[in-house]
Amino acid sequence: MMKLSLPTRRSGAFRSLLALLFCLASLDTGASELAGPWKKHIVLPATATGGGVNTVLANDFDGDGKLDIISSFSGKVMLLKGPDWKQRLVVHKLPTSRPGRPGRGCIHSTLLDVDGDGDLDFCGSHQGVFWLECPDKPFSTEWKRREVDSEFQGTHCLITGDVDRDGKLDLIANSGRGTGQTSVPFSLTWQKIPPKPLEAKSWIRNVFAVRDAPGASHYTGFGDVDGDGRPDISCAAKGGEQFPGGEWFAWWRQPEDPRKPWRKHLLSDKQPGASNI
């Protein structure tokens, strides 16, 4: 019969066992807290935003170790200092499509260090795709706007990813409007940051899905779907009476040269309201 030897109180094994049990108990307590209801904190009430906010991003913009928030609504991009949100600055005012018409915010946005200075800049979609340069003093200076691609219309998704695997992040965007509204209709693109982004009038455009994403293309995903070592891009289109050709989920396989058109692979169709993948 095998004899079981238990650790004594003076042994190192016993102390290790106690430490392990303490850690497990701590983990259980943390899990219990996370399982409980989360407390909601209002950063800005609906009366201050006009009732419609499409995009919110968090980042420590001023380097004080506390997260701040940048958001877009009512014709502006606003920066709010955490954690009490009392210090606020409108860093950019968006152009209006019609005089006297209430301004709208960016449909989508993301953060990217465009100019390589070590801080994250704001990339947004509103009557084209643009970026705002984060200044050295973000809460006291207006952020300067520069264009990424003014021909992009109906852009409902901006994400980043190293498409061409050169070690630098690129910007992935859709151009969802149709013929007559843009020169890049129903297309998906990836934009490469130009060598001198502070001087460039636009970025290096690479259309990988040429008129291949109709029906109100929305959010995109980025990753190596087929395991060939090259990242691919997925997308969805919500469709409906106003947006014929949609209601699908699909992904595009990246070829050896990512600047050439990519092959579309349909995942599912007849999916009303398809918008997130």
Secondary structure, 3 states (H helix, E strand, C coil): CCCCCCCCCCCHHHHHHHHHHHHHHHHHHHHHHHHCCCCCCCCCCHHHHCCCCCEEEEECCCCCCCCEEEEEECCEEEEECCCCCCCEEEEEECCCCCCCCCCCCCCCEEEECCCCCCCCEEEEECCCEEEEECCCCCCCCCCEEEEEECCCCCCCCEEEECCCCCCCCEEEEEECCCECCECCCCEEEEEECCCCCCCCCCCEEEEEECCCCCCCEEEEEEECCCCCCCCEEEEEECCCCCCCCCCEEEEEECCCCCCCCCEEEEEECCCCCCCCC
